[in-house]
Amino acid sequence: MLTSFSKQKKKSLHYQKVREWARICLMFAAKLRSWAYPLIYAFYLLISLVQVDGANVDMTILTGAVAKGAVCLDGSPPAYHFSPGSGSGVNNWLVHMEGGGWCRGTQECLARRDTHRGSSKYMKPLSFSGILGTEKSSNPDFYNWNRIKIRYCDGSSFTGDIETVDLATNLHYRGARVWLAVIEDLLAKGMNKAENALLSGCSAGGLASILHCDKFRDLLPASTKVKCLSDAGYFINAKDVSGNDSIRTFYQDVVTTHGSAKNLPSSCTSRISPNLCFFPQYVVPEMRTPLFILNAAYDAWQIKNILAPSAADPFNTWDECKLNIKRCSSSQLVTMQDFRSEFLSAIPRQGKSSSTGMFIDSCYAHCQSGSQDTWLAAGSPVIEKIPIAKAVGDWYFDRDIVQKIDCPYPCNPSCRNREDDSVQD
C-alpha cells in the first residue's frame, strides 16, 4: 500500500511526464504552424487542468448582487466557488481571486464580454488544487480551511466602478462592486467570525490581493489574523526593449476605462498619480497588512508583455525566447538578467521583520500557487530546499521569517521542468 505522500509523488511524476509530452507536441506544431496546433493546445490545457484534488466545487451565483450594480462586464451576476472548512480549520478563511489579464478599452472589453472573462453565463465548473487543495499531504496548512475562489469577470483586477452603461455595448465596469459584494456575502456566511484569514490571488488576481489587502483587513474583526498573498501579481513599471513605457500606458488606459482611480489605495493615490498606483511597487511600501510576494524573477507574462511585447519587437526576434527561455540568445539573456535586477529593486528590501514574506524563484513561470506541481509535489520549485507551500505556511503562521530570493537563471535545478511557458493563464 502506498503512503499518502508516495501516492502524491507517483501522481505528480505521472502528470509531469504527460504534460512534458504534450508540451513537446505543442512546440512541434507551433513550428509547423499547422492545423494541428489548436488541437494540441486544447489537449495541453486539458492536461493542465487534470491534476487536481477531486470533484468540482459548487459555484455560487450572486444574483442578489445585481441590484447593487455589482455585475460582470455583460451585466450578469458575479460568482465564486466555496469549499467549506472542517475540523480545526472551520473558522479559517482563504479567499483566492482568479486571474486573467485586463481590458483597456471598449474593443478589448467587448472581446471579453461574451466569455468567462466577462460573464458568469460562460463560467464552467472547476476543481481546487494547490493552495486551494483539499488533501493534507499536498496542502498541509490550508487544506481544511474555508476555501473560496472568486471568479474574474470585470477586467480591472476588481477596481472598476462606472455607473453609466453604454447601451450600444452593454459594457458594465463594476469590478470594485463585484469584489465587495462577494466579500460581504462571505462575511454573512461566517467569515465575520474568522480567526485566521488569507486573501490571495494569481496574476491579475494577485495584483488585486495587493490593491484590496488593507480593505480586506478593515472588513474583518480586529481579532482576526489577516494576511495577503500575491502570486505572480507584482507587475513592475519597466520600459520595454524598444525603450517605451508600454505597460505604464496600458495600465493608464485600464484605470481610465474602468474608473479605477477612486478604488485604488488612498495611501498611494494621495501621494502620486493614480495611474501609477496600479503598480505594486508604489502601493506596497504604505501597506498596513502583512504581504507575501510569490513571483518568478523571470515572470513569463512580464517578459512577454512588459519587457518584450509584440509592438516593441516588430521583427519578432524575441518570439523563440519568449516561448522557451532555453532558446534565448546571449544578448537576450543579458536583457532578462537586467530585468531581474530591476524587478528585485522594485520589491521590498529583505529585513528582520516577519511582516513581508517573499519567495522569488528563477523559474520561467507565471502563477505557482494554484497548480499542485508547483505548490507542493515531487519536483516542485524550491529555494534552499524549501518548497512554496512550506514557505507560505511558515510565513503565515509566524514559524519563520521567510524572505527567499533565488540565484540568477539557470542556477536552480528545480526549475528544470518549467522552462517553457507556452500555455499560461
Disulfide bonds with the S-S distance in Angstrom:
Cys72-Cys153 2.11
Cys103-Cys109 2.14
Cys202-Cys367 1.79
Cys213-Cys228 2.14
Cys268-Cys277 2.04
Cys321-Cys328 1.92
Cys363-Cys415 2.04
Cys407-Cys411 1.74
